[in-house]
Amino acid sequence: MNIVFVLLIDWKFLRPEYIFGGQVLERTPAGITILYLLGLLLLLIFIGVFLLETIRRPRLTAEGSVPPRVAKRLTVNIANRSIFVWQIFFVIAAFAVFGFHVYWTKYADEENDQFQALAYKDLRRRRTSAADLRGWILDRTGKLDASLAYYKLSHNGGLDRAYPLDREMAHLFGTERGTPGLERSLFSKTSGPAPEAWDILFKYREPEPVNKDVRLTIDRQLQQFVAKQLEGKKGAIVVLNPQTGDVLAMYSNPSYSLDDVRTLDGYLRLESDKANQPLLSRATRQFYPPGSTFKTLTMVSAFRAGKQDALFPDLPSTADPPCYTPFKGSRPICDAGGSCEICSTDVPLREAFKVSSNQYFAQLANYLGRERMAETARQFGIATVDEPKDALVQGFFPQVWNTSSERIANSLSPRQSTMVVGKSLTLYDFGLEGMGQGLASQMTPFQMALIAAGAGNLKGQLIKPKIEADLPPQPFSQILSPQQAAMVREIMSTVTEEPGGTGGRVRAILSGTGIAAGGKTGTAEQDNVPVYDEDGRRKFTIVKKTGKNGEVIEEKKYITRDRTDGWFISIAPLENPQVAIAVVVEDIGSRFGGGTAAPIAAEVILKARELGLLGDKYTPKPAATKPKAKKR
């Protein structure tokens, strides 16, 4: 009867998950693990004590007077030897059991087919696997059909990561090798090491969180569109919202397929392509001379100093046409093509900006002085250095990003743009910087988009760019007062909206939309650009020289060439800018930024209007459908 009673008892109440609350099913294996470790520890202690006792055992009186051969036959020694053998056996058995435990914990996942086949039944394993899966990456709409990265079933029933915008998002998502992109930084583990069995058994733990989906500020359709604009070209496009800092689109061409970098061979092949550099994000990590687009920063600096009404009627050069000569014996600084756009009258800043006068802005930079220009540059996130050699060693600038974690900012970090302001620079050199040439050449397209965004913000602030849609805006600096910012935007509109402006193509493309835009064109020359052959190797020639002793020495001389790049930065719509755009197109030949980069920016504005990114006022209304004729 008693046996029947015992069998009827539900002994499961003694299981650890019932004893400790029942919230975590992992407590059963955790408790068993602790019992196993305690038993193993107790066994090792006993074995150690017995070994020590065997070694330290005092010899009996009888043992001391008998020969060693006889002593071995004594009962006490026979017993000790037997115990010693069993001790060794237990040590080996303990290590065997422990090794078995280690095998199933550490190595069976990769080596044992049966373990892999049955692993799905393990609750803890299912939770760990789910935690390792990355969430979906959605565009700014948050719609599943507009996702940027998701999982799909493979032909063998597994899960494969899929990227609808494979090439368009490659530089943002990054690779599993080299510098991490959003794919690695958004879903990196931030927690510490896995909890020990003791913590699982005696401390309540919530289930491990599964990686959540992430919504980006990127607009999927706009990202596709900007990539289309650079087909067959080298360059970059950056589109920001100057009021919130949202990165709406950012693309660099040439790009690459994320499938190409899944293998080491594919990655190395892309890395070795020095002529096209597909792995390089030209948007954030390629330096360019900004050309006349940099005059926007010089103009902002004048407003900050209260010198926006400066006039320069006296041109100290006697050249024909007259140009600006910073000091006696200096080379002159003339307008494009050796012309003089501002020679006839005392031209104000507004007119000089519209026609992009080089000599006006060279004079303005020297008039403002290096400290004022440097202070403005720092407000835009540009590092100021004393010597040209310091410009290339500033590293990266993750602090400009508004992100939820430091690792995300590091993965998107742009190269630090720089401006040389040291006292060793001549007035000629600094004048060139003021107009966007010379030592102002350390600018990224991302940095120039920030300059446009600072001018486009209604409060006169530079808002930190952000890629995570759910973060609130965060200001980086106060560039101008709201009134000054409005005046700067009005001057920028002269480039695109007034006759004679260098960005007239923008007005023609936006005609009929009611959208007024502002901007600044730029045409920048680069010297000593490397030349590559079809295999991606730098071209060179062999130059023969005569040595000190009359011997002939052959030296390798790399071939270089000059290159012209087209620029345009823009804001729209003018009364409440919702997009700030920077476009750079490499190697435009004898053309200008107004005819190459500016039309691309205008098309981007049109696309943003179509997608509703410029506000309800400019969103195209659906065409009214004619009512069907009623049947009689």
C-alpha positions in Angstrom: 0.0 0.0 0.0 2.8 2.4 0.9 4.6 1.7 -2.4 1.4 2.5 -4.3 1.1 5.8 -2.4 4.6 6.7 -3.2 4.1 6.0 -6.9 1.0 8.2 -7.0 2.9 11.2 -5.8 3.8 13.8 -8.5 7.5 14.3 -7.7 7.9 17.0 -10.4 7.4 19.6 -7.7 10.9 18.8 -6.6 12.3 19.9 -9.9 14.3 23.2 -9.8 11.9 25.1 -12.0 9.1 24.5 -9.6 11.2 25.1 -6.5 12.5 28.5 -7.8 9.4 29.9 -9.3 8.9 28.1 -12.6 9.7 31.1 -14.8 12.9 29.7 -16.4 12.9 26.2 -17.8 16.7 26.3 -18.0 16.9 25.8 -14.2 16.6 22.0 -14.5 19.8 21.5 -16.6 21.5 24.3 -14.6 20.7 22.5 -11.3 22.0 19.2 -12.8 25.1 20.9 -13.9 25.8 22.3 -10.5 25.2 18.9 -8.8 27.6 17.4 -11.3 30.3 20.0 -10.7 29.9 19.6 -6.9 30.1 15.8 -7.1 33.2 16.1 -9.3 34.8 18.6 -6.9 34.0 16.3 -3.9 35.5 13.3 -5.7 38.7 15.2 -6.6 39.0 16.3 -2.9 38.7 12.7 -1.7 41.2 11.5 -4.3 43.6 14.2 -3.4 43.3 13.4 0.3 43.9 9.7 -0.3 46.9 10.4 -2.5 48.3 12.7 0.2 47.7 10.1 2.9 49.4 7.4 0.8 52.5 9.5 0.2 52.7 10.7 3.8 51.8 7.4 5.5 54.3 6.6 8.3 56.2 3.4 7.9 55.3 0.6 10.3 58.0 -0.7 12.7 57.9 -4.1 11.1 58.5 -2.6 7.7 61.7 -1.0 8.7 63.5 -4.2 9.5 62.5 -6.3 6.5 64.0 -6.3 3.1 62.1 -4.3 0.4 61.1 -7.4 -1.5 59.3 -8.7 1.6 57.8 -5.3 2.5 56.0 -5.3 -0.9 54.3 -8.4 0.1 52.9 -7.1 3.4 49.1 -6.7 3.4 49.2 -3.0 4.2 51.3 -2.3 1.1 49.2 -4.5 -1.1 46.1 -2.7 0.1 47.8 0.7 -0.5 48.8 -0.2 -4.0 45.2 -1.3 -4.7 43.8 1.9 -3.4 46.4 3.9 -5.4 45.4 2.1 -8.6 41.7 2.9 -8.0 42.6 6.5 -7.3 44.3 6.7 -10.7 41.3 5.1 -12.3 38.9 7.6 -10.7 41.1 10.5 -11.8 41.0 9.2 -15.4 37.3 8.6 -15.2 36.7 12.0 -13.9 38.6 13.7 -16.7 36.9 11.4 -19.2 33.4 12.5 -17.9 34.5 16.1 -17.8 36.0 15.8 -21.4 32.7 14.3 -22.5 30.9 17.3 -21.0 33.2 19.8 -22.8 32.8 18.0 -26.1 29.0 18.3 -26.1 29.2 21.9 -24.9 31.9 23.2 -27.2 32.5 21.0 -30.2 29.4 18.9 -30.9 27.6 21.8 -32.5 30.1 21.8 -35.4 31.2 18.2 -35.6 28.4 15.9 -34.5 25.6 15.4 -37.1 23.2 13.8 -34.7 23.6 16.7 -32.3 22.9 19.2 -35.0 19.8 17.2 -36.1 18.3 17.2 -32.6 19.5 20.6 -31.4 16.3 22.3 -32.4 14.6 20.5 -29.4 16.8 22.3 -26.9 14.9 25.4 -25.6 18.1 27.2 -24.6 19.6 26.6 -28.0 16.5 27.9 -29.8 16.6 31.0 -27.7 20.3 31.5 -28.4 19.8 30.9 -32.1 17.0 33.4 -32.2 19.2 36.0 -30.4 21.9 35.5 -33.0 19.5 36.2 -35.9 19.7 39.8 -37.0 16.5 41.8 -37.2 14.9 43.1 -40.3 16.2 46.5 -41.5 13.3 48.6 -42.7 13.4 51.9 -44.5 11.9 55.1 -43.1 8.3 54.0 -43.9 8.6 50.9 -41.7 6.7 48.8 -44.2 7.8 45.2 -44.7 7.5 45.5 -48.5 10.1 48.3 -48.3 12.6 46.4 -46.2 16.3 46.8 -46.9 17.5 43.6 -45.3 15.5 40.5 -44.3 15.6 36.7 -44.1 14.3 34.3 -46.6 14.2 30.5 -46.8 16.9 29.0 -48.9 16.5 25.9 -51.1 17.7 23.6 -48.3 15.3 25.0 -45.8 17.8 27.3 -44.0 17.6 31.1 -43.6 19.5 33.4 -45.9 20.0 37.1 -45.4 18.6 39.0 -48.4 19.2 42.6 -49.6 16.8 44.0 -52.1 19.1 47.0 -52.7 22.3 44.9 -52.9 24.6 47.4 -54.6 22.8 50.6 -53.5 23.2 49.9 -49.8 26.5 48.1 -49.9 28.6 50.9 -48.4 26.1 51.6 -45.7 25.6 47.9 -44.7 29.3 47.1 -45.0 31.0 43.7 -45.2 31.8 41.0 -42.7 35.5 41.9 -43.3 37.2 45.2 -42.8 35.4 48.2 -41.5 32.0 47.2 -40.1 28.9 48.8 -41.5 25.3 48.9 -40.2 24.8 45.1 -40.6 27.4 44.4 -38.0 27.0 47.5 -35.7 23.2 47.6 -35.5 23.0 44.0 -34.1 26.3 43.6 -32.2 25.9 42.1 -28.7 26.2 44.5 -25.9 25.6 42.1 -23.0 28.4 40.5 -21.1 29.3 36.8 -21.2 26.6 34.1 -20.9 25.3 33.7 -17.3 26.7 30.9 -15.2 24.6 28.0 -14.1 24.6 29.3 -10.5 23.0 32.6 -11.7 20.4 30.8 -13.7 19.5 28.5 -10.8 19.3 31.1 -8.0 18.5 34.4 -9.9 15.5 35.2 -11.9 16.4 35.9 -15.5 14.2 37.1 -18.3 14.6 35.2 -21.6 17.4 36.5 -23.8 16.0 39.3 -26.0 15.7 38.6 -29.7 17.3 41.2 -32.0 14.6 43.6 -32.9 13.9 45.1 -36.3 15.5 48.5 -37.0 13.9 51.3 -39.0 16.4 53.5 -40.8 15.9 57.1 -42.0 16.8 56.0 -45.6 14.0 56.2 -48.1 14.3 53.0 -50.2 12.9 54.6 -53.4 15.1 57.7 -53.1 18.2 55.5 -52.5 17.5 53.6 -55.7 17.0 56.8 -57.5 20.2 58.5 -56.5 22.1 55.3 -57.4 20.5 55.5 -60.9 21.8 59.1 -61.3 25.4 58.0 -61.0 25.3 55.1 -63.4 28.4 55.1 -65.5 29.9 57.9 -63.4 32.2 58.1 -60.4 31.1 60.2 -57.6 28.7 60.5 -54.6 25.4 61.9 -53.5 24.3 62.7 -50.0 20.7 63.8 -49.1 19.9 65.0 -45.6 16.9 66.6 -43.9 18.4 69.8 -42.4 15.6 70.1 -39.8 15.9 66.6 -38.3 19.3 65.3 -39.5 17.7 62.3 -41.2 19.9 60.8 -43.8 17.4 60.2 -46.6 19.9 58.8 -49.1 23.7 58.3 -49.4 25.4 56.6 -52.3 28.9 56.2 -53.7 29.7 54.9 -57.2 31.4 52.6 -58.2 29.7 50.2 -55.7 29.8 46.4 -55.3 27.5 43.5 -54.6 27.2 42.2 -51.1 27.3 38.7 -52.6 30.7 39.4 -54.0 32.2 39.9 -50.5 30.9 36.7 -48.9 34.1 34.9 -49.9 37.6 36.0 -49.2 38.5 35.7 -52.9 35.7 38.0 -53.8 36.7 40.5 -51.2 40.4 40.5 -52.2 39.4 40.9 -55.9 37.4 44.1 -55.0 40.1 45.4 -52.8 42.8 45.0 -55.5 40.8 47.1 -58.0 42.7 50.3 -57.3 41.4 52.1 -60.4 37.7 52.0 -59.4 38.0 51.4 -55.6 34.5 49.9 -55.3 35.0 49.2 -51.5 35.6 52.9 -50.9 32.7 55.1 -49.8 33.3 58.2 -51.7 30.5 59.9 -49.8 32.2 59.8 -46.4 35.8 58.7 -46.9 37.1 60.3 -50.1 38.7 63.8 -50.0 37.9 66.2 -52.8 38.7 69.9 -53.4 35.2 71.4 -53.0 35.6 74.2 -55.5 33.2 77.1 -55.3 30.8 75.2 -53.1 33.1 76.1 -50.3 32.3 79.8 -50.8 29.1 79.0 -48.8 31.3 78.5 -45.7 33.1 81.7 -46.4 29.8 83.5 -46.8 28.5 82.1 -43.5 31.7 83.2 -41.8 31.1 86.7 -43.1 27.6 86.7 -41.5 28.9 85.3 -38.3 31.5 88.2 -38.1 28.9 90.8 -39.2 30.9 91.5 -42.4 28.4 90.4 -44.9 28.3 94.0 -46.5 32.0 94.0 -47.3 33.0 95.6 -50.7 36.3 95.3 -52.4 36.4 98.1 -55.1 40.2 98.4 -55.3 41.9 95.7 -57.2 45.6 96.1 -56.7 46.6 94.4 -59.9 47.2 96.2 -63.2 46.5 93.1 -65.2 44.0 93.2 -68.0 41.4 92.1 -66.9 42.3 93.1 -63.3 42.5 90.3 -60.8 43.1 90.1 -57.1 46.8 90.1 -56.1 47.1 89.3 -52.4 50.6 90.8 -52.1 53.3 92.3 -54.2 54.9 89.7 -56.4 52.1 87.2 -55.7 50.3 85.4 -58.5 46.9 86.9 -59.2 43.6 85.2 -58.4 41.1 85.7 -61.2 37.6 84.5 -61.9 36.9 81.5 -64.0 38.7 81.5 -67.4 40.7 84.6 -66.4 37.6 86.8 -66.5 36.6 89.4 -63.9 33.0 89.1 -62.9 33.1 91.9 -60.3 35.3 94.6 -61.9 32.7 97.0 -63.2 31.2 98.1 -59.9 31.4 97.6 -56.2 29.8 94.2 -56.2 28.1 93.1 -52.9 28.3 89.6 -51.5 25.0 88.6 -52.9 26.0 89.3 -56.5 29.5 87.8 -56.1 28.0 84.6 -54.8 25.5 84.4 -57.7 28.2 84.6 -60.3 30.8 82.7 -58.2 33.5 85.3 -58.2 36.8 83.7 -57.2 38.6 86.9 -56.4 35.8 88.3 -54.3 35.8 85.3 -52.0 39.6 85.1 -51.9 39.7 88.7 -50.7 36.8 88.1 -48.3 38.7 85.2 -46.7 41.8 87.3 -46.1 39.6 90.2 -44.9 37.8 88.0 -42.3 41.1 86.5 -41.2 42.1 83.0 -40.3 40.7 82.9 -36.8 37.2 83.8 -37.9 37.3 81.4 -40.8 38.7 78.6 -38.6 36.0 79.2 -35.9 33.3 78.9 -38.5 34.9 75.7 -39.9 34.9 74.1 -36.5 31.2 74.9 -36.1 30.6 72.7 -39.2 32.7 69.9 -37.8 35.8 70.7 -39.9 39.2 70.3 -38.0 41.6 73.3 -38.3 45.3 72.6 -38.5 48.4 74.7 -38.7 50.4 72.8 -41.3 49.4 71.0 -44.6 51.2 67.9 -43.3 48.7 67.7 -40.4 45.7 67.7 -42.7 46.0 64.0 -43.6 46.5 62.6 -40.1 43.2 63.6 -38.4 41.6 60.2 -38.7 37.8 59.9 -38.5 35.0 61.9 -36.9 32.3 59.7 -35.4 31.2 62.4 -32.9 29.3 64.2 -35.7 26.7 61.4 -35.8 23.5 61.1 -33.7 23.3 57.4 -32.9 22.1 55.1 -30.1 25.5 53.6 -29.6 29.2 54.4 -30.2 29.7 51.3 -32.4 27.1 52.6 -34.9 28.8 56.0 -35.1 32.2 54.4 -35.6 30.9 52.2 -38.4 29.5 55.3 -40.3 32.3 57.6 -39.2 33.4 60.0 -42.0 37.0 61.0 -42.6 37.8 64.2 -40.7 37.6 67.1 -43.2 40.3 69.7 -42.5 41.2 73.3 -43.2 44.8 74.6 -43.0 44.9 78.0 -41.1 48.5 78.3 -39.9 50.4 81.5 -39.9 52.9 80.1 -42.3 50.4 80.2 -45.1 50.7 83.2 -47.5 47.7 85.4 -48.3 47.7 83.8 -51.7 47.3 80.3 -50.2 44.6 81.3 -47.8 42.8 83.2 -50.5 42.7 80.0 -52.5 41.1 78.3 -49.5 38.5 80.9 -49.2 37.3 80.1 -52.8 37.5 76.4 -52.3 40.8 75.5 -53.9 44.4 74.8 -52.7 44.6 73.6 -49.2 40.8 73.4 -48.8 41.0 70.1 -50.7 40.3 67.8 -47.7 36.5 67.8 -47.9 34.1 64.9 -48.2 30.7 65.0 -50.0 29.2 64.2 -46.5 30.9 67.3 -45.1 29.6 69.5 -47.9 26.1 68.2 -47.3 26.5 69.3 -43.7 27.4 72.8 -44.8 24.3 73.0 -47.0 22.2 71.6 -44.1 23.6 74.2 -41.7 22.4 76.9 -44.1 19.1 75.2 -44.6 18.1 74.8 -40.9 15.4 77.3 -39.9 17.0 77.9 -36.5 20.4 78.3 -37.9 21.6 75.1 -36.3 23.6 72.2 -37.7 21.7 69.1 -36.7 23.7 65.9 -36.2 23.0 63.5 -39.0 21.2 60.3 -38.0 20.5 57.0 -39.6 18.2 55.5 -36.9 14.7 56.8 -37.5 13.4 56.7 -33.9 16.1 59.0 -32.4 15.1 62.6 -31.7 17.1 65.4 -33.4 20.2 66.5 -31.7 22.0 69.8 -32.5 25.7 69.8 -33.2 26.3 73.6 -33.1 24.6 77.0 -33.5 25.8 78.2 -36.9 23.8 81.4 -37.4 20.8 83.2 -35.9 17.5 82.3 -37.6 17.5 85.8 -39.3 21.0 85.3 -40.6 20.2 81.8 -41.8 17.2 83.2 -43.8 19.4 85.8 -45.4 22.0 83.1 -46.4 19.2 81.0 -48.0 18.0 84.0 -49.9 21.5 84.6 -51.3 21.8 80.9 -52.2 18.6 81.2 -54.2 20.3 83.7 -56.5 22.4 80.9 -58.0 19.4 78.9 -59.1 16.5 81.3 -59.3 17.9 84.5 -60.9 19.2 85.1 -64.4 23.0 84.9 -64.6 23.2 82.4 -61.7 25.6 79.5 -62.3 22.9 77.0 -61.3 20.2 78.0 -63.8 19.7 74.4 -64.9 18.0 73.7 -61.6 15.3 76.4 -62.2 14.6 74.9 -65.6 14.2 71.4 -64.3 12.0 72.5 -61.4 9.9 74.7 -63.6 6.1 74.3 -63.0 6.5 72.6 -59.6 6.4 75.8 -57.5 9.6 74.7 -55.7 12.2 77.3 -55.2 15.7 76.0 -54.4 19.0 77.4 -53.4 22.4 76.1 -54.0 26.0 76.6 -55.0 27.9 75.2 -58.0 31.5 74.2 -58.0 34.2 73.1 -60.4 37.4 71.8 -58.8 40.7 70.9 -60.4 42.8 68.0 -59.0 46.5 67.7 -59.9 48.6 64.5 -60.0 45.7 62.0 -60.2 47.1 58.4 -60.5 46.6 56.6 -63.8 45.9 52.9 -63.9 45.9 50.2 -66.5 43.1 47.7 -67.3 44.4 45.4 -64.6 44.1 48.1 -61.9 47.9 48.7 -61.7 49.4 52.1 -61.7 51.0 53.1 -64.9 54.6 54.2 -64.9 57.5 54.9 -67.2 61.2 54.2 -66.8 63.4 57.2 -66.5 67.2 56.9 -67.0 69.5 59.0 -64.9 73.3 59.2 -64.6 74.7 58.4 -61.2 77.6 60.0 -59.4 80.1 57.6 -60.9 78.7 57.9 -64.4 76.6 54.8 -64.2 73.1 54.7 -65.8 70.3 54.4 -63.2 66.8 53.4 -64.1 64.0 54.8 -62.0 60.3 54.1 -62.0 58.2 57.3 -62.5 54.4 57.0 -62.0 52.2 58.6 -64.6 49.6 61.2 -63.3 47.1 63.5 -64.9 44.9 66.4 -64.1 41.2 65.9 -63.4 38.2 68.3 -63.1 35.3 67.4 -60.8 31.8 68.9 -60.8 30.0 69.9 -57.6 26.6 71.2 -56.5 25.2 71.6 -53.0 21.5 72.5 -52.7 18.6 73.1 -50.3 14.9 72.9 -51.1 12.2 74.1 -50.8 13.6 77.4 -49.9 11.1 78.6 -47.4 11.3 75.5 -45.3 14.2 73.2 -46.6 13.4 69.5 -46.2 16.4 68.3 -48.2 20.1 69.3 -48.2 22.0 67.7 -51.1 25.6 67.4 -52.0 26.6 65.9 -55.4 30.1 65.4 -56.8 30.8 63.9 -60.2 34.4 63.0 -61.0 36.2 63.7 -64.2 33.8 66.0 -66.1 36.3 67.3 -68.6 35.9 70.8 -69.8 32.4 71.2 -68.4 31.3 72.8 -65.1 29.5 71.8 -62.0 26.4 73.8 -63.1 26.0 71.6 -66.1 26.9 68.2 -64.5 26.2 68.0 -60.8 23.4 70.6 -60.6 20.9 68.8 -62.9 21.4 65.6 -60.8 20.5 67.5 -57.6 17.4 69.0 -59.3 16.3 65.5 -60.3 16.7 64.4 -56.7 14.5 67.2 -55.6 11.8 66.2 -58.0 12.0 62.6 -56.8 11.8 63.8 -53.2 8.7 65.8 -54.1 7.2 62.7 -55.7 7.8 60.6 -52.6 6.3 63.3 -50.3 9.5 64.2 -48.6 9.1 67.9 -49.2 5.9 68.2 -47.3 2.2 68.1 -48.2 2.4 71.4 -50.0 4.6 70.0 -52.7 3.3 66.4 -52.8 1.8 65.8 -56.2 -1.9 65.2 -56.1 -3.3 62.1 -57.8 -4.8 62.8 -61.1 -8.6 63.1 -60.9 -10.4 60.3 -62.7 -13.2 61.2 -65.0 -16.6 59.9 -63.9 -18.0 57.1 -66.0 -20.9 58.0 -68.2 -24.2 56.8 -66.9 -26.0 54.3 -69.0 -29.5 55.3 -70.0 
